[in-house]
């Protein structure tokens, strides 16, 4: 009499097997070989017996998403259906394999050792999470949100103690650094308030530049800055101390309010200067008459 296990029970057993990995010891927790998925095959064995064929399998390096490479191959071919063929087959095993007893059962061997080894032998303590995505604005709640994934969940290793969603109501961009000592050279710099407008999708920020001359005098024959104060800022990009300068308005502008504007780069969390689209870690308006 045959008995059959319900499909849901089989799936439960598979999930149980996935979660059966032990927790890594402190020495193992770094996973020097990376974090692999289990081997997966895309097609059945093409022959039914005799060690006559090999089955192609692939696996994925889960830890590559956080910059940690895996050692070993991502593909393999191993013998499949190694039981001996029965009559009326002409032979029990395909060449070069012969009939032998392996683990108490008749098999066509010897069966080559799998050179790829075990995919993953333990679960990293607390699991393994991906890097954060960039922030985005939830159109329903109007809050800023970013997410990350539990990359080890796929092999039955849950992530504990690590949030997978982060939200905030304010613009996520970093505050500007004080770079005045680097960008001023022999000039004076101004401390200007920076206003953030939270109503736009990416956040928008601006400063009204200092102006103490008559209408039109913020302009001069750029880039020499020799005669009058210009609406000029100097700034630094992330991880770079090379000073950049930018003239905010040309000489045709007559408004007394000279505004420099930025928008928030939600992926890098740096403000980007409107006009150059460059990331800025700090900036100052300079007074070119003070040299």
Secondary structure, 3 states (H helix, E strand, C coil): CCCCCCHHHHHHHHHHHHCCCEECCCCCCCCCCCCECCCEECCCCCCCCCCCEEEEEECCEHHHHHCCCCCCCCEEEEEECCCCCCCCCCCCCCCCCEEEEECCEEEEECCCCCCCCCCCCEECCCCCECCCCCCEECCCCCCEEEECCEHHHHHCCCCCCCCCEEEECCCCCCCCCCCHHHHCCCCEEECCCCEEECCCCCCEEEEEECCCCCCCCCCCCCCCCCCCCCCEEEEECCCCCCCEEEECCCCCCCCCCEEEEEEECCCCCCEEECCCCCEECEEEEEEHHHC
